[in-house]
Every structure is written in structure tokens, then in C-alpha cells.
């Protein structure tokens, strides 16, 4: 259930796109959403009250001054950028066991009642569980519900994107194929429920492993931005190397603003006394 920050009625989200992460391997989707909120300068408009997530509270993850560092954040908050018709649901804690389906149903009911145009889910999947097809080329994939398959599918084709490959449900037994997203959290369930209810949904995901997943988050955010153009791009400057072929066509990277909360993302540095 959505609760507004000022206690008023729910903002008018009609025609907005809802961007949200899946709590998945490496927290890549959540980190990518952090980059979008911080860079676009989105304002918090409320929070999503639910008993499906582990309760948590913390300081403002996007603090820019001493005055707003003491603002609190919770496990599921909603941000908005009306000029871009963009709303973001940021999830910051784990799902409680056996509450996945309940959360998906509540979320999709809210999406329908607010008349969101579509949902974009940022997710990730275990790199070590890829099939043979997925080992080749880029580690980024997309999935489209039938409600947006034609319109968004054409855009993805123009961008030379690769759709997530299906795998055999029971190899050697039947020809049935399914989407397999190990480590993807609610990704598959939410996508399936969206297809069943006819809700437009796009999944963008990256194959990765646990560790320092900041590069994965930047890659996924760039993947999103290349499609939606949420922020301006800048050309990477190639450094002189032995193999200059890599500099023949400079790549474009989005100009992302790193949130202040990332300063201690992996803890503080090593104590100097150790050396």
C-alpha cells in the first residue's frame, strides 16, 4: 500500500513509467536504481507499506547537505520526477519467506489503480548458471511482456539488444522451454504475473557474480539509459595502451552521480596500523 509523505492522496501517476529493482544477486538492480534516483535528482513522494519485506530504517542515502543527512529512509520508498513521467520504487531489504506472491499481487494492484504506463524491472542473474547460448556476447538481456512486445520490441531490435534465451524445462524429456533466472529473486514471478494480468512490463537484467558489483550496476544503468535517455552521455577518453585498437571507437558512458551512501558501500578502508 502506498503512503504519501505528506499524508495526502496518492500523486497522479497516470501515464508514468514505474522503475524498480528486484532483490537479486549482487544487488545490481538496487544499485542501478540508486544511480538513477541520485542523478535525475528525484524527490521522495512516499513509501510502500508492506509486511512482505524485512523492516529496516536508515539515514538518507542520497544526502547532499548536512541538513538532509538526518532524514530517514525505509525498506521501500517511492520517488518521482514528473518532468520525465518517471516514478521509482526503491527496495532496500530482503523479502520475507513465502511473501513473494503476496508482494507481487499488492504491487500490481497498485500499478493498475494508479494507471502506470509500464513497469521496468532491473534485475540480475547468476553468471555461473548461464547456458551455452548465454556465454556468448554481452552479459545483458531483456524480457518483454506481451503487452509491450511489439512497441518496445522494435526499439530493442534497433538497439541490437538480446532477449533472454529460454532453456529446456526438462532436458531430454520434453521440448518445453521456460525462462530460467537463477538468483533473480521475484523477477520471474513478477514477470509471469504481469503477463497474466496484461500489465506492460520490461525486464532488464545482467549476468554477474557476488562481489564488488558497482561495475555491474553502472553497466545495467547504462543499458537502461541507452534506451530511455534519462541522462546525458559523455564519451570515454581512451588512455594510451599497447593495443590501440580498443580506442578506435570511443564508447559512450552515462554521466552518473554516485550517491553519498556508496562511500562506505563495502565498509571502511584498512587500518593504516596494519602496515
N, C-alpha and C positions, 0 to 999 in steps of 0.2 A: 504494500500500500504506500502510495506517495504522500509525503507530508511536506508542505511548503515551509520554507524558513521563517516567513513572517506570519504563518498561521492562516493565510488567506487561501482562496481556492487554487486549484492546480493551474499553473500557467497554460496559455494556449499553445499547445504543441502540434496543432493541426498542420500537416504537411512537413513537419520536421523529420530529420533523419536521427535515429537513436543509435549512438555508438556505444558499445560496451565490450568488456573483456570476458573471456572465460578464465576461470581459475585453473590454469593448465601448467604443463611442465615449464619450469624456468620462470614462471610468472611473466612471460613475454607479453601477453596481451595487456596485462595491467600496467606494465612499464610503458608500453606504447601509448596507452590511453593517458598516462601521466604526461607524456611529451605533448600530446595534443592539447590537453587542458592548460598546461603551462604556456605553450607557445601561442595559442589562439587567445589566451587571456580570458578564459571563460569564468563566468560568475556562478557561484553556488546558489541554486534556487530551492533546494530542498533535499530530502533524503528518502530512501526507500526503506520503510519499516517492515521487517520480516523476521520470522523466527527460524528461518532456514539457514541463516549464517551464524557463525560463531561471533558473539558480541565482542566489540573492541572499540577503543577510543584512543585518540592520539592528538598531537599538535597539528596545526595547519601544514600540510605537506607542500603547499605552494607559497609559503610566506615570502614576502619581498621586503618587508619592513619590520622593525621591532614591534610596532603596534599590532600587526596581524599574526605574529608568531604564536600568540596565546589562544587563537581561535581553535576550536576543537573540530576534529573530523571523526566520522563513524564508519561502520563497516560497508555501507552502501549509500553513496551520495550522488545527487543529480546536479549537473552543471549545464549551463545553456549559453549559446551565442546566437541570439535572434537574428543578427545580420547575416549569418550563414545558414540559418534554419537548421541548426545543429544542437542536439541535446546529448549529453554523455551521462551514462550510469557507470560510476567507478565502483568496483567491488574490491574490498581490501582484506577480506578474511575468508577462511575456508567454509565450505558447505557442511552442514551437519548431516551425518549419515542418514540415508533414507529420506532426505528432504529435497532431493534434486527435482523430482517431478512436480512437487508442490510449488517450488520456486518458479519453475518454467510456466506452469499454469497461471500463477499470480502475475508474473511479468507480462505474459502475452495478453492477459485480460486488460492490464493497464495500457499496453500498447494499442489495443483495439479501442478502448474507451477514449484515449487521447488522440486518436486518428493520426498516429505517426505514419509517415510515408513508407518507411522501411527500417529494418534493423541491420546494422553492420556489426558483426561479432569478430573480434580479434582473438585469435587462439594460437595454440602451438601443439606439436605432437612429437613423440619420442623419435629422434633421428635413427636410433639403432633398430627400430622396428619397421623401417621402410621396406617395401617390396622392391623387386628388381627394376621396375619402371621408374620408381621414385628416386633411385640412386643417381639417375642421370639428370643433368641440367640444374636448374635453380632449385633451391630448397623452399620456395614459396609457392603456395597453392591457393585456389579459391573454390568455393562451393556456392551454388545459386539455388534458391527455392524456385519452384515452377512459376510463382507469381512474378518473378523478375527475370526469368531465364532469357527471354527474347531481348528486352531492352538493355539490361546490364551485360548480358552475354555478348552482344555485339561490341560493346565498349571493351570488354576483356579481350576479345579477339584482336581488336585494333592495337591493344597494348601488348600483344603476344604473351598473354598470361596462360598458365597451365592449370587446368581444372584438376581437382584431386582425383586420383585414379581409384577405381573400385577394386576390391580384392575378392577372391572366391570365399564364400561363406563356409563351405565345407570342401576343401580341395580334394579332388579325386572322387568325390561322392556325388556332387551336383554342380550344375553350371551357374547356380545362383550367385550373384555378386552383390556386395554391400560396401558401404563406406566404413573403413576401419581407421579410427582416430585414437590410438593409444596415448594416454597421458593428456587427452583433450578435455577432461572434466565434463561439463554439461554440454559441450559443443554438439555432439551427435544427437543427444536427446532434444535439445532446444531446436536444432535444425529440423529434426523429424516432426516435432510438434508444430513448428511454423508451417511446414509443408502441408500437414494435415488440416490446419486451420486457414490455409490460404493467405498467410501473412508474408509479405515480401521480406526476404532475408538473404544477406550476403555474408559468407564466412571467409575471412582472410586468415590463413594460418602459415606458420613456419615450422619446419622440422628443426629440432635443436636438442641439446643435451643440458642437463643441470650444470650450473657453474656461474661464471660471470656472464649474464645474459643481456647486458647492456647493448652489445653489438647486434644481437638478435632483435631487440626492441627497436633499435634505430632502423634496422632493415625492414621490419614489419611496418613501422610508421612511414618510411619512405614508400613502401609498397602501397599503402593506403593513400598517401598524398599524391602519388603519381596519377592515381585515378580521380581523386576528389579535389585536388588543388586547394588544400586548406591553408597552405602557407607557401611563400615564395621559395624558389630553388636557387641554389648557388652552385657554381662549377667548382669541383675539387681541383686544387692545384697539384699537379704531379711533381713529386720530388725526383731529382736526378737518380737514376738507378742504372745498374749494369744492363738490364733488359729494358730498353726504352720503348719497346713495342706496346707495353701496357699504358703508355701515355699518348698513344696515337689518337685516342678519342676520349677526352676527359669526361668522367661520369658526373652526373648531377646528383647532389645530395640536398635534402631539405634542411633549412636553417632552423633547427630545433632548439628550444630554450630548455635547458636542463633544470628540473625542479630543485629547489633548495634541499628538499628531503633526501636527495640522492647523494649528498656529501658523505653520509655515513651508511650508504646502502649495504656495504659489506663490512661494517664495523670500522673502528678507528685504525690508524696505522700501527705498525710495530713499534714498541717502546724503544727509544734510542739506547737505553741501558743494556739491551741485548747484544749490542755490537761493541 
